[in-house]
Amino acid sequence: MSVIIPHYRDLRALDLCLEALGRQTYPAADFEIIVADNNSPEGEAAVAAVIAGRARLTVVHEKGAGPARNGGVVLAQGEILAFTDSDCVPEPEWLVEGLAALSTCDFIGGRVTVLVANVLKMSGAEAFERVFAFDFETYITKKGFTGAGNLFCARRVFDQVGGFRVGLSEDLEWSRRATAKGFRLGYAPGAVVGHPARRNWEELWGKWRRVNAETYGLYRERRGGDLKWLIRSFALPLSALFHAPKVLVSDQLLTGEQRVAAIQTLFKLRFWRFGHALDLLRKKMGR
C-alpha cells in the first residue's frame, strides 16, 4: 500500500500527519509513505528534515494539490493507494479500515472529523465548520463523490480513471470520471482522519473563494452551465434558512453562544458566496 500526501508550506502539520501514520495498526512494513511537496518556499531540504526518513519525498513544481497527488502516484509502488492531506491526522485504524472497505467497493472515502483547539471556546468559523465541514457521508451517499483527503483506491482503478485535474474541484471531477467508468464508490465510517477547522473568517473566506472558482469551472464544462450556475447562485442565500436548524440540533456544539456564532457565520458566508458566484459569472462574460 502507498500513502500519498500532497504538501505545501505547512511543515508543522506535516510532522503531525507523519506522527499519526507512525501509529497505524496496519503493519509498517506493508505500506510506504510518499510526500509530494508542491515546491514549498521553505525548500526541499527543510521538508526533508521534517520527514526525517519517515517517507519518500518528491517535489512537484506544477501548482495545485491535484498535480502533487499525481506526482506522488508516479513514485508509488503499492497496489493500493491511500490519499490524505498534510494537515490531516489519521486515526490508528485508518489504513486497516480503509483497506477492508475496498473489499466491497472500487474506491472509498472515509469519515473526517473537525478538530478545534478548545471545544469550549470556538470562533464563529470553527463552530460553523464543526457542523458543516467535511460531511463525507453525505458527499458519498447522496452526491456521488469523495474528497481526496480521505480516499482509497486500487492502483489499477487510478490508472484507468487517470490523474487529478488542475483548476477544478479535482476530487469531485475525479469521482465523476471513476463512476462514469463503472467503478463503485463506498463510504468507510471507520477510516477516520481529523482535519483542523478554519479558525477565522479569513481562512474560511480563502477556502470558499477557491471552492467557488473550482466548482464554477466544473459547471462551465456542462451544457447550459452558466444558466445552471446562475440559478444555483440565487439559491445560496435561501439555503442558509434551510440549514440553520441543523446548527440548533447539532451535537458538535456545546453552548448557545456557539450556535449563534455558527448561524451568523452561515448567513455571512452564504451571502458572500452569492456575491462571489455572480462576480465569477460577470468576469467570464466580460462585464
C-alpha positions in Angstrom: 0.0 0.0 0.0 1.2 3.5 -0.8 0.0 6.6 1.3 0.3 9.8 -0.7 0.4 13.2 1.0 0.4 16.4 -1.0 2.2 19.2 0.9 2.7 23.0 0.6 4.3 25.2 3.3 2.8 23.6 6.4 5.7 21.8 8.0 4.2 21.6 11.5 1.1 19.9 10.2 3.1 17.5 8.0 5.0 16.4 11.0 1.8 15.7 12.9 0.4 13.8 10.0 3.6 11.6 9.8 3.5 11.0 13.5 -0.1 9.8 13.2 0.8 7.5 10.3 3.6 6.1 12.5 0.8 5.0 15.0 -1.1 2.9 12.4 -2.2 -0.6 13.5 -1.6 -1.7 9.9 1.9 -3.3 9.7 4.5 -0.6 9.0 6.4 -2.9 6.7 3.4 -3.3 4.4 3.0 0.4 3.4 5.1 3.2 2.2 4.5 7.0 2.6 5.2 9.5 -0.2 5.2 13.2 0.5 4.6 15.1 -2.7 5.8 18.6 -1.9 4.3 21.4 -4.2 7.6 23.3 -4.3 7.2 24.9 -0.8 9.1 28.1 -0.3 10.9 26.6 2.7 12.8 24.5 0.2 13.3 20.8 -0.3 16.0 20.4 2.4 13.6 21.8 5.1 10.8 19.5 4.0 13.2 16.5 4.0 14.4 17.5 7.5 10.8 17.3 8.9 10.2 14.0 7.1 13.4 12.6 8.8 13.3 9.3 6.9 9.7 8.6 7.6 8.6 9.0 4.0 9.9 9.3 0.5 9.9 12.9 -0.9 9.2 14.1 -4.4 8.9 17.8 -5.4 6.2 18.6 -7.9 6.5 22.1 -9.5 3.1 22.3 -11.2 0.9 24.1 -8.7 -2.1 22.5 -7.1 -2.9 19.6 -4.8 -4.1 17.6 -7.8 -0.8 17.7 -9.6 1.0 17.0 -6.3 -1.1 13.9 -5.8 -0.4 12.8 -9.4 3.3 13.2 -8.8 3.1 11.0 -5.7 1.3 8.3 -7.6 4.2 8.2 -10.2 6.5 7.1 -7.4 4.0 4.8 -5.7 4.9 1.1 -5.6 1.8 -0.2 -3.8 -1.2 -1.9 -5.4 -3.5 0.1 -3.1 -3.3 4.0 -3.0 -4.4 5.8 0.2 -4.7 9.6 -0.1 -4.7 12.1 2.7 -3.6 15.7 3.1 -0.7 17.1 5.1 -2.9 18.9 7.5 -4.9 15.7 8.3 -4.4 13.5 11.3 -5.3 9.8 10.5 -6.6 7.8 13.4 -4.7 4.5 14.2 -7.2 2.2 12.4 -7.3 4.4 9.3 -5.4 2.1 6.9 -6.9 -1.1 8.3 -10.5 0.2 7.9 -9.9 1.7 4.5 -8.4 -1.4 3.1 -11.2 -3.5 4.5 -13.8 -1.3 2.8 -12.2 -1.8 -0.6 -13.3 -5.5 -0.4 -16.8 -4.4 -1.4 -16.2 -1.2 -3.5 -13.7 0.0 -6.1 -12.9 3.3 -4.3 -13.9 4.6 -1.0 -13.9 7.7 1.2 -13.7 7.7 4.9 -15.0 9.9 7.7 -13.5 13.2 8.5 -13.8 14.8 12.0 -13.3 18.5 12.5 -10.6 19.4 15.0 -10.5 22.5 17.2 -8.1 23.6 19.8 -10.7 24.2 22.5 -14.3 22.8 22.2 -15.4 25.2 24.9 -14.1 28.3 23.1 -14.7 28.3 19.4 -14.8 31.1 16.9 -17.7 31.5 14.5 -15.7 29.9 11.8 -14.8 26.9 13.9 -18.4 26.5 15.1 -19.6 26.6 11.5 -17.1 24.0 10.4 -17.9 21.7 13.2 -21.4 21.5 11.9 -21.0 21.7 8.1 -17.4 20.9 7.0 -16.2 17.6 5.6 -19.5 15.7 5.6 -18.1 12.8 3.6 -21.0 10.6 4.3 -23.3 13.0 2.5 -20.8 13.6 -0.3 -20.6 9.9 -0.9 -24.1 8.6 -0.3 -26.0 11.5 -1.7 -23.7 13.4 -4.1 -21.7 10.6 -5.5 -18.2 11.8 -4.8 -15.5 11.6 -2.1 -12.9 14.2 -1.1 -9.3 13.3 -1.8 -8.2 14.0 1.8 -9.5 10.5 2.7 -9.6 8.4 -0.4 -8.6 4.8 -1.0 -8.5 3.0 -4.4 -6.6 0.3 -6.2 -3.8 1.4 -8.4 -5.5 -0.2 -11.4 -8.5 1.9 -10.8 -6.5 5.1 -10.6 -4.6 4.2 -13.8 -7.9 3.6 -15.6 -9.5 6.8 -14.4 -6.5 9.0 -14.8 -5.0 11.7 -12.6 -6.5 14.6 -10.8 -7.1 17.7 -13.0 -6.0 21.2 -12.0 -8.2 24.3 -11.7 -11.4 22.4 -10.9 -12.8 20.7 -7.8 -10.4 17.9 -8.6 -11.8 15.3 -6.2 -15.4 15.8 -7.4 -14.3 15.7 -11.0 -12.2 12.6 -10.4 -15.0 10.8 -8.6 -17.4 11.5 -11.5 -14.9 10.1 -14.0 -14.5 7.0 -11.9 -18.2 6.3 -11.5 -18.7 7.0 -15.2 -16.3 4.2 -15.9 -18.5 1.9 -13.8 -16.4 1.9 -10.6 -18.3 1.7 -7.3 -17.9 4.3 -4.6 -18.4 3.4 -1.0 -18.3 5.0 2.5 -16.0 3.7 5.2 -17.0 5.3 8.5 -14.2 3.5 10.4 -11.5 5.0 8.2 -11.2 8.3 10.1 -8.9 11.3 9.7 -9.1 14.5 11.6 -8.8 17.9 9.9 -8.4 21.3 11.7 -11.3 23.7 11.4 -10.7 27.1 9.7 -10.0 29.3 12.7 -11.3 32.7 11.4 -13.2 34.4 8.7 -10.1 35.0 6.5 -9.3 31.2 6.4 -13.0 30.4 5.7 -13.2 33.0 3.0 -10.0 31.7 1.4 -11.3 28.2 1.3 -14.7 29.1 -0.3 -13.1 31.5 -2.7 -11.1 28.6 -4.1 -14.1 26.1 -3.9 -16.4 28.6 -5.7 -14.0 29.1 -8.5 -13.3 25.4 -8.9 -16.9 24.5 -8.8 -17.7 27.1 -11.4 -15.0 25.5 -13.6 -17.0 22.2 -13.5 -20.3 24.0 -14.3 -18.7 25.6 -17.4 -17.9 22.2 -18.8 -21.6 21.3 -18.8 -24.2 22.2 -21.4 -26.1 25.2 -20.1 -23.6 25.5 -17.3 -23.8 29.3 -16.9 -27.6 29.3 -16.5 -27.4 26.5 -14.0 -24.7 28.4 -12.1 -26.9 31.5 -12.1 -29.8 29.5 -10.6 -27.5 27.9 -8.1 -26.1 31.2 -7.1 -29.5 32.7 -6.3 -30.3 29.7 -4.2 -27.4 30.2 -1.9 -28.9 32.9 0.4 -32.1 30.9 0.7 -30.1 27.8 1.6 -29.0 29.4 4.8 -32.6 29.4 6.1 -32.9 25.7 5.4 -29.6 24.8 7.0 -29.8 26.9 10.2 -31.9 24.3 12.0 -29.0 21.9 11.6 -27.0 24.2 13.8 -29.6 24.1 16.5 -29.7 20.3 16.9 -26.0 19.6 16.2 -24.1 17.6 18.9 -20.9 19.2 17.7 -21.7 22.4 19.5 -22.0 22.7 23.3 -23.4 26.2 24.1 -26.0 28.6 22.8 -23.3 31.1 22.1 -21.6 28.7 19.8 -24.8 28.1 17.9 -25.4 31.8 17.5 -21.9 32.2 16.2 -22.3 29.3 13.8 -25.6 30.7 12.4 -24.2 34.2 12.0 -21.2 32.7 10.0 -23.6 30.5 8.0 -25.6 33.6 6.7 -22.5 35.7 6.2 -20.8 33.0 4.2 -23.8 32.1 2.0 -24.4 35.8 1.1 -20.7 36.3 0.4 -20.7 33.1 -1.8 -23.7 34.5 -3.6 -21.9 37.7 -4.5 -18.7 36.0 -5.4 -20.6 33.5 -7.6 -22.1 36.4 -9.6 -18.7 38.0 -9.9 -17.3 34.9 -11.4 -20.1 34.8 -14.0 -19.7 38.5 -14.8 -15.9 38.1 -15.3 -16.5 35.2 -17.6 -18.9 37.2 -19.7 -16.5 40.1 -19.8 -18.7 42.6 -17.9 
